[in-house]
Amino acid sequence: MIRIEPLSIAIPADRLLIPLYLSSVPAGFPSPADDYMDRELDLLELLVRHPAATFFCRVTGDSMLGAGIHDGDILIVDRAVKPVHGDVVVAAVAGELTCKYLDLHHRRLMPANETYTPIEIAEGSDLIIEGVVVNSIRCHRG
């Protein structure tokens, strides 16, 4: 099971605006430098749709590697989004938090790593969907 650690994030009174350039950055061969800035990008505006219903948490574990969620990533979880089949969710199962795919067709929580088994959701089980994972952040250099 992935352990979720809540993070305390203070939202600054002034928005944090960062330059957003017109050109994309290729991950293959470099293209000629493009010094044209499109506009400023507000990370909160980009990543958080419902600030009052959103929380951040850090992931530990590798059960969601196939979904691109790695140990140490920060999840942005929105409680205002209605969970639907196939969403990545943060759920409390018998009081323990986990991050998994929501499989409503088979009533289970699915890992994205085949070395882990699904968590069956029995009728009347102690399951609370805390929110839908809408984004994740990976730090490449600490």
Z-matrix of the N, CA and C atoms (Angstrom, degrees):
N
C 1 1.447
C 2 1.524 1 108.58
N 3 1.293 2 117.61 1 140.29
C 4 1.468 3 122.08 2 176.75
C 5 1.521 4 108.44 3 -78.80
N 6 1.311 5 116.66 4 135.40
C 7 1.455 6 120.52 5 175.03
C 8 1.518 7 108.38 6 -92.52
N 9 1.306 8 116.94 7 133.77
C 10 1.461 9 123.06 8 -179.05
C 11 1.520 10 107.93 9 -109.07
N 12 1.311 11 116.62 10 126.19
C 13 1.457 12 121.47 11 177.56
C 14 1.522 13 108.47 12 -110.55
N 15 1.347 14 118.51 13 118.91
C 16 1.462 15 119.50 14 178.65
C 17 1.521 16 110.77 15 -64.81
N 18 1.323 17 115.90 16 144.82
C 19 1.457 18 121.54 17 178.39
C 20 1.513 19 109.03 18 -113.83
N 21 1.300 20 116.19 19 141.77
C 22 1.447 21 120.82 20 175.54
C 23 1.529 22 107.51 21 -94.65
N 24 1.313 23 116.89 22 111.21
C 25 1.454 24 122.33 23 -178.37
C 26 1.524 25 108.15 24 -116.57
N 27 1.311 26 116.45 25 119.89
C 28 1.459 27 120.69 26 176.04
C 29 1.526 28 108.86 27 -89.96
N 30 1.329 29 115.97 28 126.28
C 31 1.463 30 120.07 29 178.38
C 32 1.523 31 107.56 30 -86.41
N 33 1.334 32 117.06 31 120.62
C 34 1.469 33 119.50 32 -177.73
C 35 1.523 34 111.46 33 -66.24
N 36 1.332 35 115.36 34 148.04
C 37 1.464 36 119.96 35 177.50
C 38 1.528 37 110.01 36 -62.30
N 39 1.336 38 117.04 37 -41.42
C 40 1.461 39 121.43 38 175.36
C 41 1.514 40 107.40 39 -90.48
N 42 1.304 41 116.09 40 135.24
C 43 1.455 42 120.17 41 -179.65
C 44 1.525 43 109.50 42 -66.46
N 45 1.329 44 115.81 43 146.07
C 46 1.450 45 121.96 44 176.83
C 47 1.521 46 107.51 45 -89.98
N 48 1.322 47 117.17 46 107.16
C 49 1.455 48 122.06 47 -177.77
C 50 1.518 49 109.72 48 -105.81
N 51 1.322 50 115.84 49 129.03
C 52 1.452 51 123.03 50 -175.93
C 53 1.519 52 108.00 51 -124.34
N 54 1.344 53 119.26 52 140.85
C 55 1.466 54 120.05 53 -179.03
C 56 1.535 55 112.39 54 -60.53
N 57 1.331 56 115.12 55 138.46
C 58 1.460 57 122.02 56 174.75
C 59 1.524 58 106.40 57 -119.45
N 60 1.326 59 116.92 58 121.01
C 61 1.449 60 121.27 59 -176.34
C 62 1.518 61 111.38 60 -89.14
N 63 1.327 62 116.26 61 152.78
C 64 1.456 63 123.09 62 -178.68
C 65 1.522 64 112.41 63 -63.68
N 66 1.312 65 117.12 64 -39.03
C 67 1.462 66 119.87 65 -174.42
C 68 1.519 67 111.14 66 -88.62
N 69 1.319 68 114.69 67 152.07
C 70 1.459 69 121.17 68 173.64
C 71 1.520 70 108.07 69 -83.90
N 72 1.317 71 115.99 70 161.74
C 73 1.457 72 120.83 71 177.89
C 74 1.522 73 107.58 72 -104.53
N 75 1.339 74 117.08 73 112.29
C 76 1.458 75 118.67 74 179.92
C 77 1.530 76 110.32 75 -70.15
N 78 1.331 77 115.37 76 146.35
C 79 1.455 78 119.41 77 177.76
C 80 1.532 79 110.16 78 -95.33
N 81 1.315 80 117.01 79 2.87
C 82 1.465 81 121.55 80 177.41
C 83 1.515 82 109.01 81 -103.08
N 84 1.331 83 116.86 82 -122.45
C 85 1.453 84 121.13 83 179.30
C 86 1.521 85 110.29 84 -77.29
N 87 1.319 86 117.50 85 140.46
C 88 1.467 87 119.93 86 -178.62
C 89 1.521 88 111.78 87 -67.87
N 90 1.340 89 114.35 88 148.14
C 91 1.463 90 120.01 89 174.86
C 92 1.523 91 107.29 90 -104.87
N 93 1.324 92 117.93 91 167.33
C 94 1.467 93 119.19 92 177.95
C 95 1.530 94 110.98 93 -55.09
N 96 1.312 95 116.42 94 143.17
C 97 1.465 96 120.99 95 -177.61
C 98 1.510 97 110.48 96 -59.48
N 99 1.323 98 115.59 97 141.97
C 100 1.450 99 122.38 98 179.94
C 101 1.512 100 107.55 99 -122.55
N 102 1.315 101 117.65 100 109.32
C 103 1.455 102 121.51 101 -175.04
C 104 1.516 103 113.06 102 -95.07
N 105 1.309 104 117.60 103 18.96
C 106 1.456 105 120.16 104 -176.49
C 107 1.522 106 110.78 105 -96.34
N 108 1.318 107 115.47 106 118.97
C 109 1.450 108 120.87 107 179.34
C 110 1.523 109 108.88 108 -88.09
N 111 1.340 110 117.22 109 133.03
C 112 1.454 111 122.72 110 179.10
C 113 1.520 112 110.11 111 -77.01
N 114 1.321 113 116.67 112 -58.07
C 115 1.455 114 122.99 113 -179.51
C 116 1.512 115 108.16 114 -168.12
N 117 1.315 116 116.53 115 -177.41
C 118 1.449 117 119.87 116 174.17
C 119 1.527 118 108.80 117 -92.05
N 120 1.306 119 115.06 118 142.95
C 121 1.452 120 121.91 119 -177.24
C 122 1.517 121 109.37 120 -109.06
N 123 1.319 122 116.76 121 126.80
C 124 1.450 123 122.83 122 175.98
C 125 1.521 124 106.89 123 -95.92
N 126 1.346 125 116.80 124 111.52
C 127 1.456 126 120.39 125 -176.79
C 128 1.524 127 112.95 126 -61.51
N 129 1.317 128 118.02 127 -36.77
C 130 1.462 129 119.78 128 177.87
C 131 1.527 130 110.82 129 -64.52
N 132 1.322 131 116.63 130 -40.93
C 133 1.464 132 120.99 131 178.16
C 134 1.530 133 110.68 132 -63.52
N 135 1.321 134 116.72 133 -38.21
C 136 1.461 135 121.64 134 -179.20
C 137 1.528 136 112.29 135 -72.21
N 138 1.317 137 117.59 136 -41.58
C 139 1.463 138 121.69 137 -169.73
C 140 1.526 139 115.53 138 -100.47
N 141 1.340 140 117.98 139 -21.34
C 142 1.461 141 121.17 140 -173.39
C 143 1.521 142 109.99 141 -124.10
N 144 1.329 143 117.16 142 111.74
C 145 1.467 144 121.25 143 179.51
C 146 1.524 145 112.16 144 -87.24
N 147 1.318 146 116.65 145 -36.63
C 148 1.468 147 122.18 146 -176.49
C 149 1.534 148 108.86 147 -124.86
N 150 1.341 149 117.40 148 81.85
C 151 1.468 150 120.22 149 -174.34
C 152 1.528 151 114.56 150 -53.89
N 153 1.319 152 118.33 151 -39.44
C 154 1.462 153 120.85 152 -177.31
C 155 1.535 154 112.08 153 -70.84
N 156 1.343 155 117.09 154 -18.20
C 157 1.468 156 120.74 155 -176.95
C 158 1.524 157 112.15 156 -114.03
N 159 1.333 158 117.32 157 14.16
C 160 1.464 159 121.12 158 -174.44
C 161 1.524 160 110.74 159 -113.41
N 162 1.335 161 115.34 160 140.42
C 163 1.457 162 119.69 161 171.98
C 164 1.522 163 109.08 162 -135.27
N 165 1.320 164 115.50 163 157.46
C 166 1.461 165 123.12 164 177.49
C 167 1.527 166 107.11 165 -108.94
N 168 1.325 167 116.69 166 146.78
C 169 1.464 168 120.46 167 173.83
C 170 1.523 169 109.07 168 -149.81
N 171 1.319 170 115.47 169 155.04
C 172 1.462 171 121.29 170 179.93
C 173 1.529 172 108.72 171 -99.93
N 174 1.322 173 116.13 172 140.61
C 175 1.458 174 122.77 173 -178.82
C 176 1.516 175 110.13 174 -96.27
N 177 1.325 176 115.97 175 140.59
C 178 1.458 177 120.87 176 166.36
C 179 1.522 178 106.67 177 -126.46
N 180 1.300 179 116.58 178 135.02
C 181 1.457 180 121.23 179 -179.50
C 182 1.519 181 111.60 180 118.07
N 183 1.346 182 115.47 181 173.60
C 184 1.462 183 119.85 182 -174.40
C 185 1.531 184 113.80 183 -128.53
N 186 1.324 185 117.78 184 19.26
C 187 1.469 186 119.41 185 -177.13
C 188 1.521 187 113.69 186 -73.84
N 189 1.339 188 118.25 187 -9.41
C 190 1.465 189 120.40 188 -179.51
C 191 1.532 190 112.76 189 -117.60
N 192 1.329 191 116.81 190 22.89
C 193 1.467 192 121.23 191 -179.56
C 194 1.526 193 112.38 192 -55.82
N 195 1.327 194 117.94 193 -40.28
C 196 1.458 195 121.77 194 -179.34
C 197 1.515 196 113.52 195 -64.66
N 198 1.324 197 116.88 196 -17.82
C 199 1.463 198 122.08 197 176.52
C 200 1.523 199 111.03 198 -94.88
N 201 1.340 200 116.42 199 3.62
C 202 1.463 201 120.25 200 -178.76
C 203 1.515 202 113.49 201 80.25
N 204 1.322 203 117.18 202 16.37
C 205 1.465 204 121.96 203 178.51
C 206 1.524 205 107.55 204 -105.10
N 207 1.338 206 115.35 205 115.99
C 208 1.463 207 121.97 206 -174.19
C 209 1.522 208 111.16 207 -110.35
N 210 1.323 209 115.00 208 161.20
C 211 1.448 210 122.06 209 174.48
C 212 1.531 211 109.47 210 -54.27
N 213 1.316 212 117.54 211 128.16
C 214 1.460 213 121.99 212 179.67
C 215 1.517 214 114.40 213 94.60
N 216 1.332 215 118.40 214 -11.63
C 217 1.467 216 120.55 215 178.71
C 218 1.527 217 110.24 216 -66.11
N 219 1.320 218 115.22 217 155.33
C 220 1.456 219 121.57 218 175.47
C 221 1.527 220 107.31 219 -104.89
N 222 1.322 221 115.74 220 125.47
C 223 1.458 222 120.96 221 178.13
C 224 1.522 223 109.52 222 -95.31
N 225 1.324 224 115.78 223 141.66
C 226 1.458 225 122.16 224 172.68
C 227 1.523 226 105.06 225 -107.38
N 228 1.335 227 115.68 226 113.09
C 229 1.461 228 122.41 227 -171.32
C 230 1.524 229 109.31 228 -114.10
N 231 1.340 230 115.69 229 126.88
C 232 1.462 231 122.24 230 -176.99
C 233 1.525 232 109.22 231 -109.59
N 234 1.328 233 116.00 232 117.57
C 235 1.470 234 121.44 233 178.80
C 236 1.530 235 111.99 234 -80.45
N 237 1.325 236 118.06 235 -14.42
C 238 1.465 237 121.29 236 -178.44
C 239 1.531 238 112.22 237 -84.52
N 240 1.315 239 117.68 238 -12.37
C 241 1.461 240 121.77 239 179.66
C 242 1.526 241 108.77 240 -86.73
N 243 1.339 242 116.55 241 127.71
C 244 1.468 243 120.54 242 178.72
C 245 1.526 244 109.02 243 -72.64
N 246 1.333 245 117.80 244 123.30
C 247 1.468 246 119.75 245 -179.82
C 248 1.535 247 111.01 246 -68.25
N 249 1.331 248 115.42 247 136.08
C 250 1.457 249 121.73 248 176.94
C 251 1.529 250 108.45 249 -126.76
N 252 1.328 251 115.51 250 164.66
C 253 1.458 252 121.52 251 179.68
C 254 1.531 253 110.28 252 -51.39
N 255 1.323 254 116.70 253 130.68
C 256 1.460 255 122.39 254 177.15
C 257 1.514 256 114.84 255 93.53
N 258 1.337 257 117.73 256 -10.06
C 259 1.467 258 120.13 257 177.37
C 260 1.523 259 110.40 258 -67.81
N 261 1.325 260 115.67 259 150.09
C 262 1.461 261 120.94 260 167.40
C 263 1.522 262 104.89 261 -86.58
N 264 1.331 263 115.77 262 126.26
C 265 1.459 264 120.38 263 -176.54
C 266 1.518 265 110.59 264 -127.26
N 267 1.319 266 114.53 265 159.67
C 268 1.455 267 121.45 266 165.84
C 269 1.521 268 104.59 267 -103.95
N 270 1.329 269 116.20 268 123.28
C 271 1.453 270 121.78 269 -176.31
C 272 1.518 271 110.38 270 -129.64
N 273 1.314 272 114.93 271 149.10
C 274 1.460 273 121.46 272 172.72
C 275 1.525 274 107.13 273 -100.33
N 276 1.325 275 116.26 274 117.57
C 277 1.457 276 122.41 275 178.70
C 278 1.524 277 106.93 276 -113.90
N 279 1.325 278 116.17 277 114.29
C 280 1.469 279 121.47 278 -177.14
C 281 1.527 280 110.72 279 51.26
N 282 1.325 281 116.20 280 38.77
C 283 1.460 282 121.17 281 176.10
C 284 1.510 283 115.95 282 86.93
N 285 1.340 284 118.42 283 -5.35
C 286 1.469 285 121.28 284 178.69
C 287 1.519 286 109.87 285 -107.17
N 288 1.334 287 116.22 286 133.19
C 289 1.459 288 120.61 287 179.71
C 290 1.514 289 111.48 288 -80.57
N 291 1.325 290 115.08 289 143.19
C 292 1.458 291 121.56 290 176.52
C 293 1.523 292 108.66 291 -147.59
N 294 1.311 293 115.88 292 159.55
C 295 1.459 294 122.87 293 176.12
C 296 1.525 295 106.94 294 -117.78
N 297 1.337 296 116.77 295 122.83
C 298 1.466 297 121.59 296 -178.17
C 299 1.530 298 109.44 297 -153.97
N 300 1.359 299 115.15 298 167.33
C 301 1.459 300 120.91 299 168.91
C 302 1.519 301 108.22 300 -73.10
N 303 1.331 302 116.64 301 141.99
C 304 1.452 303 122.02 302 176.29
C 305 1.526 304 108.90 303 -92.27
N 306 1.319 305 116.47 304 116.23
C 307 1.466 306 122.47 305 179.09
C 308 1.529 307 107.51 306 -109.19
N 309 1.335 308 116.29 307 92.28
C 310 1.456 309 120.95 308 -178.62
C 311 1.520 310 112.14 309 -74.50
N 312 1.336 311 117.13 310 -26.67
C 313 1.467 312 120.23 311 -179.08
C 314 1.521 313 112.13 312 -65.33
N 315 1.324 314 116.33 313 -36.37
C 316 1.473 315 121.05 314 -178.11
C 317 1.532 316 112.38 315 -112.37
N 318 1.339 317 117.21 316 8.64
C 319 1.472 318 123.77 317 178.43
C 320 1.533 319 111.78 318 51.34
N 321 1.349 320 113.98 319 62.97
C 322 1.462 321 118.80 320 179.29
C 323 1.524 322 110.39 321 -156.02
N 324 1.320 323 114.51 322 165.39
C 325 1.456 324 123.07 323 173.12
C 326 1.520 325 106.25 324 -106.18
N 327 1.325 326 116.32 325 127.47
C 328 1.466 327 121.35 326 -172.96
C 329 1.526 328 111.91 327 -109.37
N 330 1.323 329 116.80 328 129.32
C 331 1.464 330 119.53 329 172.57
C 332 1.526 331 109.45 330 -75.13
N 333 1.301 332 116.19 331 164.07
C 334 1.470 333 121.93 332 176.21
C 335 1.524 334 109.16 333 -111.36
N 336 1.311 335 115.27 334 35.01
C 337 1.460 336 123.02 335 178.08
C 338 1.522 337 105.25 336 -147.46
N 339 1.325 338 116.92 337 118.78
C 340 1.473 339 120.92 338 -172.66
C 341 1.526 340 114.51 339 -66.00
N 342 1.320 341 118.26 340 -10.36
C 343 1.467 342 119.50 341 177.06
C 344 1.529 343 112.00 342 -79.19
N 345 1.331 344 117.24 343 -6.13
C 346 1.464 345 122.27 344 178.77
C 347 1.525 346 109.46 345 -109.35
N 348 1.320 347 115.80 346 151.70
C 349 1.461 348 120.30 347 179.35
C 350 1.529 349 110.20 348 -98.53
N 351 1.330 350 116.70 349 152.28
C 352 1.471 351 119.93 350 176.43
C 353 1.528 352 111.21 351 -63.50
N 354 1.320 353 115.66 352 156.44
C 355 1.457 354 121.93 353 175.14
C 356 1.527 355 106.15 354 -103.52
N 357 1.315 356 116.21 355 111.26
C 358 1.465 357 121.27 356 -179.72
C 359 1.521 358 109.39 357 -72.21
N 360 1.331 359 116.00 358 140.60
C 361 1.465 360 121.52 359 178.62
C 362 1.524 361 107.41 360 -107.34
N 363 1.324 362 115.95 361 94.88
C 364 1.466 363 121.09 362 -179.83
C 365 1.526 364 109.32 363 -74.38
N 366 1.324 365 115.63 364 152.93
C 367 1.458 366 121.12 365 176.22
C 368 1.528 367 108.78 366 -56.28
N 369 1.331 368 116.56 367 130.01
C 370 1.455 369 121.43 368 179.52
C 371 1.516 370 114.75 369 78.03
N 372 1.351 371 117.42 370 8.69
C 373 1.468 372 119.57 371 -178.94
C 374 1.529 373 110.60 372 -71.27
N 375 1.308 374 114.68 373 160.77
C 376 1.465 375 121.93 374 -178.86
C 377 1.526 376 109.07 375 -84.84
N 378 1.345 377 116.50 376 82.45
C 379 1.467 378 122.62 377 -178.46
C 380 1.520 379 109.31 378 -128.31
N 381 1.321 380 115.64 379 129.65
C 382 1.467 381 121.62 380 175.09
C 383 1.517 382 107.32 381 -129.23
N 384 1.334 383 117.39 382 123.75
C 385 1.457 384 121.29 383 173.48
C 386 1.523 385 106.35 384 -82.01
N 387 1.322 386 116.25 385 112.24
C 388 1.465 387 121.22 386 -178.36
C 389 1.526 388 111.88 387 -76.80
N 390 1.335 389 116.97 388 -28.54
C 391 1.458 390 120.43 389 178.58
C 392 1.514 391 111.30 390 167.10
N 393 1.329 392 114.41 391 171.32
C 394 1.463 393 122.68 392 179.75
C 395 1.523 394 108.82 393 -97.67
N 396 1.332 395 116.29 394 133.02
C 397 1.463 396 120.82 395 176.15
C 398 1.529 397 106.94 396 -75.45
N 399 1.329 398 116.42 397 114.89
C 400 1.463 399 120.80 398 -177.79
C 401 1.526 400 112.00 399 -100.47
N 402 1.305 401 117.38 400 -23.27
C 403 1.470 402 122.38 401 178.33
C 404 1.520 403 108.69 402 -155.75
N 405 1.322 404 114.93 403 162.72
C 406 1.460 405 119.42 404 171.48
C 407 1.528 406 107.50 405 -139.46
N 408 1.309 407 114.44 406 154.67
C 409 1.457 408 122.06 407 -178.26
C 410 1.522 409 107.27 408 -123.48
N 411 1.322 410 116.51 409 130.66
C 412 1.463 411 121.33 410 177.95
C 413 1.527 412 108.18 411 -118.31
N 414 1.312 413 115.79 412 125.18
C 415 1.452 414 120.78 413 175.63
C 416 1.525 415 108.32 414 -89.14
N 417 1.305 416 117.15 415 124.97
C 418 1.467 417 121.56 416 -178.11
C 419 1.525 418 112.43 417 -94.06
N 420 1.299 419 115.49 418 -15.80
C 421 1.460 420 119.65 419 178.18
C 422 1.513 421 107.82 420 -148.32
N 423 1.302 422 116.98 421 117.80
C 424 1.465 423 121.61 422 -175.10
C 425 1.459 424 111.06 423 -77.10
